[in-house]
Amino acid sequence: MVRVFTFASGKGGTGKTTATVNIGTCLAQFGKNTIIMDADIGMANLGLALGLEDVPVTLHEVLAGKANVQDAIYEGPAGVKVVPSGISLQGFQQANPELLKDVLKDLVEVCDYLLIDAPAGISRDGIIPLAVADDVILIVNPELSSIVDALKTKILTEVIGGHVFGVIINRAGIDKSEVMVQKMEKVLGVRVIGTIPEDPNIRKAASAKTPVVIKYPGSPASVAIRNLAGELAGIPMEQRGGKSQEKFIERFSKVLFRGKK
């Protein structure tokens, strides 16, 4: 059965697109037929993140009635399928957001998971992705403004009949993580699915237009993202791969002999 997740945030710059790309890539690595789609037709970034900014057909052309959505599906890393949105102003002006529902109907016929990168903030274009998803996942930074804006997005989602599955805290610090999670859950009224730590490898991977889970699979962010994807797909811990699979004795040895030469 197809499952549709919309990744949303109350403000730009939270790392929503990065989370969508990398979680989608992990799902593909798990053997799931996965499509990630950029529904932010005004400020598209997903294609840029994967080096697909110059493709001939994008969601813009589909929403303008000039192409079928099948023509806008491209293969990304690990076999994940990508539907980028265009970056031209003219394409944005010609796109009809009302056609997005028809596009989504076509996509759910050909995948196991559909991940939608929704526009940041509260806008008319962002309502459809919030309403049609099985579950909405909020990407939040551990900052007051990000939390407040995420709360507005949660309320809007519920008002239009959508369902907020939970929160992913992105760029989380190591200190006071448990306290932060508890406060976030109390304010937003939904559970924190997981956290993605601040990790310089994310920027390095972004510069290479490659998901961090591909470029630096053993990095802290990649391990966290892989576990998040595994939880969303119900993948057992031992099948997720990565450094998170270290056995107890290996972790114990590292702690015991840390600092010894």
N, C-alpha and C positions, 0 to 999 in steps of 0.2 A: 504493500500500500504506500502510495506517495505521501511524503510529508513535506509541508511547505513552512519554512522559517523566514520571517522577515527580521532583518537586523536594523535596528533604529537607534537614534540618539537625539537628544534634545538640542544639541548644538553641533556645529562642525568641529573637526579636529580631534575627535575622541579616539580615532583609530578604528572606526566602524568598518570602513572598506577593507582595511588590512585584516581585521578579524574575519570578515566574510570570505575573503580570498583564501586565507590560510585554513580556516575550518573546512571550507569546501574542498580544498586540495587534500586535506587529511581524509575526508569522507571518500574521495576517489581512491586514495591509497588503500583504504579499507575494502576496496572492491565494490563500492556503492556507485551506481550510475547517478552522478551529481551534476546539476546545472547551477551556476551562479549568474545572477542577472543584475545589471545596474539599472535600477528604476529611478535614479536621480537624473532625469532627462535634462535638467537645467545646469547642474554642476557635476557632470560625470567624472569619476576618477578611477573606476574599476578597470577600464581598458588601459588607462595610463599605467596602472600598477603592474600590468602584465604585458606591456609592450604591444597592445592592440589598438593604439590610437589612430592608426592609418588604414584600418581594414575598410573594404569598400561598402559593406552593409552593416548598419548598426540598428539599435532599437529605434533611433530617430526615423529611419526609412520605413521601418515596420509600422510605427505609429502614424506615419504620414500616408500609409496605404500604398507605398511604392514597392514593398517587398514582403515576402513571407518570413515569419520568424525563423523557419528552418535555414534560411539564407544568412541569418545573423548569428548562428551558433558556430563558435570556433573552439578548437581543442586547445586546452591549456596544460599546465604542468600536471603530471601524473594521470592524465586522461580526463581531468575535470573539464566539463563543457562550459563555455563562457558566452554570455550574451551581453556585449558591451553597449553602452549608450554613446551617442556621438558627442563631439565637443564643439561643434560649430553652432554659432548663434542662429544661422539660417535654418539648420536642421531642428533646433529647439523650437523655433517659431512655427514650423510646419507640423510638428508632432502633435497628435491628439491624445492626451492622457486617458481619455475615456475608452480608448481601444485596448488599454492595458489588460482589462479583464479577459478579452478574447485571446490575447497573447498568452496569458497565464494558463488558460484552458488548454491551449495547444501544448505548452511545455510540460504540464503535469502528465501528459499521455506518454512521454518518452523518458522519464527519469524516476529514480527512487527518492531523491532529495532535490528540492528546489530551494535555493538560498537567494533571497532578494535583498539587495543593498538599497535601502530606502533613502529618500532625501532626508537630510538632517533638519531638525526643527519641526515646527507645525506649519504645514502648507497644504493647499488643495491637492497638489500633485502627490503628496505623501499619504493621503487618506486611503487610497485603494490598496497599496501594499500592506498597510496596517490592518485593514478590514478582511482581506482575502486569505491571509496566512492562517495556518493551523495554530501557529504560535509566534508571538513577537518576542524577540530577545533585545533587551536594552543594553547598549554599550555605554558604560559610564566611567569617567575618570574620577579619582578620589579628590574632587574639588567641589566646593559648595555650589558654584554656578552650574556645573555639569549635572549634579544631583538634582537641583531644582528644575532644570530644564527637562531632565529625564522624567521627573514626576509629572510634568505637564504632558509629555508624550504618553505616559502610562494612562493618565486620565482620559486623554483624547481617544486612545485605543479602546478603552472600555466603553466610552460613550458611543462609539460607532459599532460596537458589537464584537470587537477583536479580543484576543486573549493574550495577556502577557505571561510568557512562560517563566521568565526570570531575568536576572541581570548578570552581565559579565563586567567585572571591574578591570579596566585596562590601564596599563602603566602603573600598576600597584607597587608600592614600596614594600620592603621586607618587614620593616618595623610595624608593630601594632596591627598586623593584618587581620587578626581575629576580631579585634575591637572595631576595625573599619567595616568588616563584613556585617557585624551585628548592627552597627549604626545604619548601614545602607539598607538592610532588610527592614529595619524599624521605620525608616523614613519612607521608603518606596512601597512597603507592604507586599513585597514579593521576595522569593529566595534568591540568593546569590548562587548562580550555577558554578562559578569559578572565577579565578583571577588570572590575569596575564601580567607578569612582572615587567617593570621597566627593563629594557634590554637593548643595548646599542646595536645588536645584530639585526634588529628590525629595520633600522635606517640603512644599514649596509645592504641588506637584501632588497630594500625598496629602490636603492640607487641602481641595482642590477636588474630591476624589474622582474624579480623572482620572489616567490613566497619564501618567507624565512624558514618554513618547515622543510623546504627543498634545499635552500642555500646553506642553512646552518641547522641541520636536523637535531643536533644535540644541545642547542642553546636553551637557556631557561624558558624563553618565550615559546619555543617550538614544543618543548615537553608539555608545557601548560596547555597550549592550543590542541595538541594531539589528545590530551586527556579530555578536554572539553568536547572535541568532536566525537571521541569514543563514548562519552556519556550521552550525547544527543542521539547517537546511533545504537546505543545499547551494546557496544563492543566490550567484551570482557577485558579487564586490565592487562592480562598476560598476552593479549592479541593486539595491543596498541603499538608496540614497538617503542624504540627510543630509550633514552637513559632512565626514564621513569620505571623501567623494568628491572632495575638492579635488585638483586636478591638481598635479603636482610644482612647476610654475612658480609657481602661486598660493601654495603653502606656502613656497617659496624667497623669494618677494617679501615675505611677511610677516616672515620671519626677517631679511631684508636691511634692511628699512626699519623694523624694530621700534624704537619710541622716538623716531623722527624725526617732526617736525611740519612 
